[in-house]
Amino acid sequence: ENNVDAQGKVTDDHLEFILKNTSAQDMSNFEAYYTVTDLTTGKSEGYYKKLTGFVLKSGESKSVHFDGKSGADHFGVNRDGLYFTSKNKLQFDVQVSTAGFQIANIQITKDAGGAEVKD
């Protein structure tokens, strides 16, 4: 929401979350599965992504962006999916995993109204 990323820079609407590595080992080979649910209609979509190239060093926190842009820590999206077509309130249920570590579960809600504007 508010079209700014975690560092406060202006950005397009997209799904972004921060992961933190609290282990003593670097982490890589991540996979993500997330569902998008329209909380008005109940319609839901699921997506699987390999987070190719995403690495978390021991003690590091880093943002993951599902925005369709290229570059480090940015991954593709379905521009025809609920996130871009529904004007209703949406819920994202995200699971991020890599072998040998506990699965991260994240829940994010996007307000109704389509593209957000800065408050």
N, CA, C and O of each residue as an XYZ file, in Angstrom:
476
protein
N       0.827     -1.190      0.000
C       0.000      0.000      0.000
C       0.871      1.253      0.000
O       2.063      1.189      0.299
N       0.281      2.365     -0.330
C       0.925      3.682     -0.306
C       2.042      3.832     -1.316
O       2.734      4.851     -1.329
N       2.232      2.811     -2.181
C       3.181      2.895     -3.285
C       4.597      3.279     -2.874
O       5.288      3.992     -3.602
N       5.025      2.809     -1.714
C       6.428      2.946     -1.317
C       6.926      1.584     -0.874
O       6.175      0.793     -0.301
N       8.204      1.310     -1.143
C       8.765      0.033     -0.725
C       9.232      0.110      0.728
O       9.027      1.121      1.398
N       9.861     -0.964      1.211
C      10.282     -1.032      2.615
C      11.301      0.045      2.970
O      11.453      0.383      4.144
N      11.999      0.588      1.981
C      12.975      1.656      2.229
C      12.379      3.043      2.027
O      13.091      4.039      2.154
N      11.074      3.130      1.713
C      10.405      4.420      1.545
C      10.475      4.991      0.143
O      10.023      6.113     -0.084
N      11.035      4.243     -0.810
C      11.117      4.712     -2.195
C       9.771      4.508     -2.885
O       9.095      3.506     -2.653
N       9.383      5.465     -3.738
C       8.143      5.355     -4.498
C       8.241      4.159     -5.442
O       9.269      3.952     -6.086
N       7.156      3.365     -5.521
C       7.142      2.172     -6.361
C       5.723      1.863     -6.809
O       4.762      2.367     -6.228
N       5.585      1.034     -7.843
C       4.276      0.565     -8.297
C       3.722     -0.434     -7.284
O       4.476     -1.034     -6.519
N       2.396     -0.611     -7.285
C       1.782     -1.635     -6.449
C       2.400     -2.988     -6.765
O       2.543     -3.352     -7.933
N       2.763     -3.729     -5.735
C       3.249     -5.091     -5.899
C       3.280     -5.785     -4.547
O       3.171     -5.137     -3.506
N       3.426     -7.093     -4.566
C       3.547     -7.868     -3.345
C       5.000     -7.836     -2.898
O       5.900     -8.223     -3.643
N       5.219     -7.368     -1.672
C       6.568     -7.298     -1.120
C       6.522     -7.755      0.323
O       5.618     -7.389      1.073
N       7.501     -8.558      0.705
C       7.640     -8.960      2.101
C       9.119     -9.092      2.419
O       9.949     -9.227      1.520
N       9.438     -9.052      3.697
C      10.831     -9.109      4.150
C      11.078    -10.435      4.853
O      10.294    -10.853      5.706
N      12.172    -11.092      4.489
C      12.604    -12.308      5.161
C      13.877    -12.015      5.939
O      14.717    -11.226      5.507
N      14.010    -12.664      7.099
C      15.214    -12.501      7.918
C      15.793    -13.867      8.230
O      15.075    -14.783      8.631
N      17.095    -13.995      8.044
C      17.812    -15.227      8.352
C      18.379    -15.111      9.762
O      19.324    -14.358      9.997
N      17.802    -15.854     10.692
C      18.274    -15.817     12.082
C      19.221    -16.978     12.382
O      19.621    -17.172     13.530
N      19.581    -17.746     11.360
C      20.477    -18.884     11.561
C      21.940    -18.464     11.387
O      22.243    -17.329     11.019
N      22.821    -19.401     11.659
C      24.263    -19.167     11.490
C      24.737    -19.543     10.090
O      25.926    -19.437      9.790
N      23.811    -19.986      9.226
C      24.157    -20.420      7.872
C      23.512    -19.514      6.832
O      22.432    -18.971      7.063
N      24.169    -19.349      5.687
C      23.540    -18.670      4.563
C      22.419    -19.570      4.020
O      22.500    -20.796      4.098
N      21.383    -18.942      3.473
C      20.233    -19.683      2.941
C      20.060    -19.346      1.466
O      20.222    -18.195      1.060
N      19.726    -20.368      0.659
C      19.489    -20.172     -0.775
C      18.515    -21.241     -1.257
O      18.000    -22.027     -0.462
N      18.267    -21.266     -2.562
C      17.348    -22.238     -3.170
C      15.942    -22.149     -2.582
O      15.318    -23.170     -2.294
N      15.450    -20.930     -2.407
C      14.117    -20.704     -1.861
C      13.037    -21.025     -2.881
O      13.244    -20.922     -4.090
N      11.874    -21.419     -2.360
C      10.662    -21.590     -3.134
C       9.547    -20.859     -2.405
O       9.539    -20.785     -1.177
N       8.608    -20.320     -3.171
C       7.466    -19.632     -2.565
C       6.183    -20.160     -3.177
O       6.101    -20.398     -4.382
N       5.190    -20.339     -2.330
C       3.840    -20.658     -2.789
C       2.932    -19.647     -2.117
O       2.991    -19.459     -0.901
N       2.087    -18.993     -2.912
C       1.155    -18.058     -2.295
C      -0.203    -18.125     -2.960
O      -0.336    -18.412     -4.150
N      -1.219    -17.846     -2.134
C      -2.575    -17.739     -2.656
C      -3.035    -16.304     -2.492
O      -2.661    -15.614     -1.544
N      -3.845    -15.878     -3.428
C      -4.499    -14.573     -3.389
C      -5.990    -14.868     -3.310
O      -6.528    -15.568     -4.169
N      -6.666    -14.341     -2.290
C      -8.094    -14.579     -2.117
C      -8.836    -13.257     -2.106
O      -8.500    -12.354     -1.340
N      -9.841    -13.146     -2.952
C     -10.735    -11.986     -2.960
C     -11.698    -12.184     -1.793
O     -12.501    -13.116     -1.803
N     -11.623    -11.316     -0.792
C     -12.409    -11.492      0.424
C     -13.884    -11.163      0.245
O     -14.679    -11.421      1.149
N     -14.271    -10.600     -0.899
C     -15.685    -10.332     -1.184
C     -16.321    -11.504     -1.936
O     -17.401    -11.971     -1.574
N     -15.639    -11.972     -2.988
C     -16.207    -13.034     -3.828
C     -15.795    -14.430     -3.385
O     -16.457    -15.409     -3.731
N     -14.709    -14.535     -2.624
C     -14.190    -15.838     -2.212
C     -13.327    -16.505     -3.261
O     -12.777    -17.577     -3.008
N     -13.192    -15.900     -4.441
C     -12.354    -16.465     -5.500
C     -10.899    -16.466     -5.042
O     -10.445    -15.528     -4.387
N     -10.172    -17.528     -5.394
C      -8.793    -17.663     -4.952
C      -7.920    -18.187     -6.084
O      -8.378    -18.962     -6.923
N      -6.661    -17.760     -6.103
C      -5.672    -18.223     -7.074
C      -4.404    -18.596     -6.318
O      -4.073    -17.970     -5.311
N      -3.690    -19.619     -6.801
C      -2.439    -20.028     -6.182
C      -1.287    -19.939     -7.163
O      -1.450    -20.196     -8.356
N      -0.113    -19.569     -6.648
C       1.076    -19.407     -7.484
C       2.288    -20.023     -6.804
O       2.450    -19.921     -5.588
N       3.138    -20.665     -7.600
C       4.395    -21.236     -7.136
C       5.534    -20.556     -7.878
O       5.475    -20.374     -9.094
N       6.572    -20.181     -7.137
C       7.750    -19.543     -7.749
C       9.016    -20.068     -7.103
O       9.102    -20.159     -5.878
N       9.999    -20.414     -7.922
C      11.352    -20.639     -7.410
C      11.987    -19.255     -7.309
O      11.934    -18.477     -8.262
N      12.574    -18.952     -6.187
C      13.196    -17.639     -6.004
C      14.664    -17.729     -6.430
O      15.582    -17.586     -5.622
N      14.841    -17.966     -7.701
C      16.166    -18.161     -8.286
C      17.055    -16.955     -8.021
O      16.687    -15.817     -8.310
N      18.236    -17.225     -7.465
C      19.204    -16.161     -7.196
C      19.024    -15.466     -5.863
O      19.880    -14.675     -5.467
N      17.928    -15.736     -5.153
C      17.692    -15.086     -3.857
C      18.497    -15.811     -2.783
O      18.323    -17.011     -2.572
N      19.381    -15.076     -2.107
C      20.232    -15.623     -1.050
C      20.116    -14.720      0.169
O      20.143    -13.494      0.063
N      19.986    -15.358      1.336
C      19.997    -14.626      2.611
C      21.225    -15.073      3.393
O      21.335    -16.236      3.779
N      22.136    -14.151      3.621
C      23.308    -14.462      4.425
C      22.900    -14.513      5.895
O      21.875    -13.953      6.282
N      23.693    -15.175      6.692
C      23.414    -15.291      8.115
C      23.194    -13.904      8.728
O      24.031    -13.014      8.577
N      22.056    -13.726      9.425
C      21.738    -12.463     10.074
C      21.160    -11.395      9.169
O      20.819    -10.312      9.647
N      21.037    -11.659      7.888
C      20.574    -10.655      6.919
C      19.052    -10.632      6.802
O      18.394    -11.665      6.918
N      18.500     -9.436      6.569
C      17.093     -9.241      6.216
C      17.049     -8.680      4.805
O      17.862     -7.833      4.435
N      16.080     -9.166      4.013
C      16.009     -8.721      2.631
C      14.570     -8.805      2.130
O      13.828     -9.713      2.507
N      14.175     -7.852      1.274
C      12.844     -7.840      0.684
C      12.771     -8.748     -0.537
O      13.724     -8.862     -1.307
N      11.613     -9.393     -0.694
C      11.266    -10.163     -1.882
C      10.152     -9.383     -2.572
O       9.184     -8.978     -1.929
N      10.289     -9.171     -3.884
C       9.310     -8.391     -4.649
C       8.677     -9.257     -5.729
O       9.378     -9.817     -6.571
N       7.354     -9.368     -5.705
C       6.621     -9.981     -6.812
C       6.011     -8.832     -7.598
O       4.916     -8.360     -7.293
N       6.748     -8.386     -8.628
C       6.350     -7.188     -9.360
C       6.571     -7.289    -10.866
O       6.243     -6.361    -11.605
N       7.122     -8.401    -11.320
C       7.349     -8.573    -12.753
C       8.567     -7.848    -13.281
O       8.843     -7.902    -14.479
N       9.299     -7.172    -12.419
C      10.517     -6.481    -12.865
C      11.679     -7.459    -12.884
O      11.635     -8.500    -12.228
N      12.714     -7.124    -13.635
C      13.898     -7.962    -13.659
C      14.908     -7.417    -12.655
O      14.823     -6.263    -12.234
N      15.847     -8.249    -12.283
C      16.878     -7.832    -11.350
C      16.829     -8.636    -10.069
O      15.914     -9.426     -9.838
N      17.833     -8.415     -9.247
C      17.960     -9.150     -7.994
C      16.721     -8.969     -7.120
O      16.237     -7.853     -6.930
N      16.218    -10.081     -6.593
C      15.127    -10.112     -5.609
C      13.771     -9.695     -6.179
O      12.849     -9.403     -5.417
N      13.634     -9.663     -7.505
C      12.370     -9.342     -8.178
C      11.914    -10.560     -8.971
O      12.716    -11.213     -9.638
N      10.611    -10.863     -8.893
C      10.081    -12.074     -9.502
C       8.783    -11.764    -10.235
O       8.124    -10.762     -9.959
N       8.424    -12.645    -11.178
C       7.277    -12.440    -12.047
C       5.931    -12.509    -11.335
O       5.812    -13.065    -10.243
N       4.928    -11.933    -11.977
C       3.556    -11.940    -11.478
C       2.608    -12.176    -12.644
O       2.984    -12.030    -13.807
N       1.372    -12.543    -12.315
C       0.323    -12.705    -13.313
C      -0.458    -11.396    -13.393
O      -1.284    -11.111    -12.525
N      -0.204    -10.612    -14.414
C      -0.881     -9.308    -14.563
C      -2.377     -9.453    -14.847
O      -3.123     -8.479    -14.755
N      -2.816    -10.666    -15.192
C      -4.243    -10.913    -15.428
C      -4.920    -11.546    -14.212
O      -6.099    -11.894    -14.270
N      -4.185    -11.693    -13.121
C      -4.717    -12.328    -11.921
C      -5.475    -11.360    -11.020
O      -5.591    -10.170    -11.315
N      -5.986    -11.895     -9.920
C      -6.803    -11.122     -8.981
C      -6.111     -9.855     -8.474
O      -6.751     -8.815     -8.321
N      -4.813     -9.945     -8.217
C      -4.121     -8.790     -7.643
C      -4.270     -7.544     -8.515
O      -4.388     -6.430     -8.004
N      -4.264     -7.741     -9.826
C      -4.333     -6.596    -10.731
C      -5.732     -6.335    -11.277
O      -5.975     -5.276    -11.855
N      -6.664     -7.284    -11.104
C      -7.986     -7.105    -11.696
C      -9.098     -6.861    -10.681
O     -10.114     -6.257    -11.026
N      -8.936     -7.310     -9.452
C      -9.989     -7.149     -8.448
C      -9.855     -5.815     -7.725
O      -8.748     -5.392     -7.392
N     -10.970     -5.164     -7.486
C     -10.989     -3.918     -6.711
C     -11.374     -4.194     -5.257
O     -11.472     -3.267     -4.453
N     -11.594     -5.475     -4.917
C     -12.002     -5.857     -3.567
C     -10.792     -6.030     -2.652
O      -9.653     -6.059     -3.118
N     -11.042     -6.142     -1.361
C      -9.999     -6.420     -0.384
C      -9.447     -7.817     -0.670
O     -10.214     -8.758     -0.875
N      -8.125     -7.952     -0.685
C      -7.466     -9.216     -1.004
C      -6.620     -9.694      0.161
O      -6.040     -8.899      0.901
N      -6.562    -11.005      0.307
C      -5.685    -11.607      1.312
C      -4.650    -12.473      0.612
O      -4.984    -13.271     -0.264
N      -3.397    -12.309      1.003
C      -2.289    -13.109      0.486
C      -1.813    -14.016      1.611
O      -1.519    -13.551      2.712
N      -1.739    -15.307      1.330
C      -1.161    -16.271      2.257
C       0.076    -16.830      1.575
O      -0.019    -17.507      0.551
N       1.234    -16.542      2.151
C       2.513    -16.843      1.524
C       3.278    -17.857      2.371
O       3.343    -17.737      3.594
N       3.852    -18.848      1.709
C       4.771    -19.781      2.352
C       6.084    -19.730      1.584
O       6.110    -19.868      0.361
N       7.176    -19.530      2.323
C       8.507    -19.499      1.713
C       9.335    -20.575      2.402
O       9.349    -20.676      3.629
N      10.027    -21.381      1.591
C      10.791    -22.475      2.181
C      12.114    -22.686      1.462
O      12.306    -22.276      0.318
N      13.019    -23.343      2.181
C      14.259    -23.864      1.628
C      14.642    -25.067      2.479
O      14.359    -25.102      3.676
N      15.277    -26.039      1.869
C      15.589    -27.294      2.553
C      16.392    -27.059      3.831
O      17.337    -26.270      3.855
N      15.992    -27.763      4.891
C      16.734    -27.710      6.151
C      16.317    -26.610      7.104
O      16.875    -26.499      8.195
N      15.340    -25.787      6.712
C      14.907    -24.679      7.558
C      13.381    -24.684      7.684
O      12.673    -25.223      6.833
N      12.899    -24.079      8.752
C      11.454    -23.982      8.979
C      10.803    -23.126      7.901
O      11.384    -22.140      7.448
N       9.598    -23.503      7.492
C       8.835    -22.744      6.507
C       8.381    -21.424      7.125
O       7.908    -21.389      8.261
N       8.529    -20.344      6.368
C       8.019    -19.028      6.791
C       6.606    -18.870      6.261
O       6.368    -19.050      5.067
N       5.664    -18.534      7.137
C       4.270    -18.278      6.760
C       3.980    -16.802      6.967
O       4.216    -16.259      8.047
N       3.471    -16.163      5.938
C       3.217    -14.721      5.968
C       1.803    -14.485      5.471
O       1.383    -15.080      4.479
N       1.065    -13.617      6.157
C      -0.271    -13.239      5.690
C      -0.300    -11.728      5.520
O       0.082    -10.977      6.418
N      -0.764    -11.296      4.345
C      -0.791     -9.878      3.992
C      -2.183     -9.554      3.466
O      -2.760    -10.339      2.715
N      -2.726     -8.402      3.855
C      -4.031     -7.979      3.349
C      -3.859     -6.686      2.568
O      -3.190     -5.758      3.023
N      -4.474     -6.634      1.379
C      -4.478     -5.415      0.558
C      -5.873     -4.823      0.632
O      -6.864     -5.519      0.415
N      -5.947     -3.546      0.936
C      -7.230     -2.855      1.030
C      -7.958     -2.842     -0.301
O      -7.346     -2.991     -1.358
N      -9.260     -2.665     -0.241
C     -10.094     -2.558     -1.444
C      -9.755     -1.266     -2.198
O      -9.228     -0.313     -1.622
N     -10.069     -1.258     -3.488
C      -9.953     -0.021     -4.241
C      -8.986     -0.010     -5.380
O      -8.839      1.026     -6.030
N      -8.305     -1.114     -5.668
C      -7.359     -1.117     -6.778
C      -6.043     -0.505     -6.365
O      -5.637     -0.610     -5.207
N      -5.380      0.131     -7.299
C      -4.059      0.711     -7.035
C      -4.159      1.715     -5.901
O      -5.059      2.554     -5.861
N      -3.218      1.609     -4.987
C      -3.205      2.496     -3.822
C      -2.532      3.818     -4.171
O      -1.701      3.893     -5.076
N      -2.905      4.839     -3.446
C      -2.243      6.128     -3.566
C      -1.691      6.501     -2.210
O      -2.274      6.143     -1.186
N      -0.587      7.208     -2.182
C       0.071      7.571     -0.937
C      -0.849      8.432     -0.079
O      -1.488      9.355     -0.583
N      -0.918      8.127      1.236
C      -1.730      8.897      2.174
C      -1.191     10.309      2.344
O      -1.755     11.098      3.101
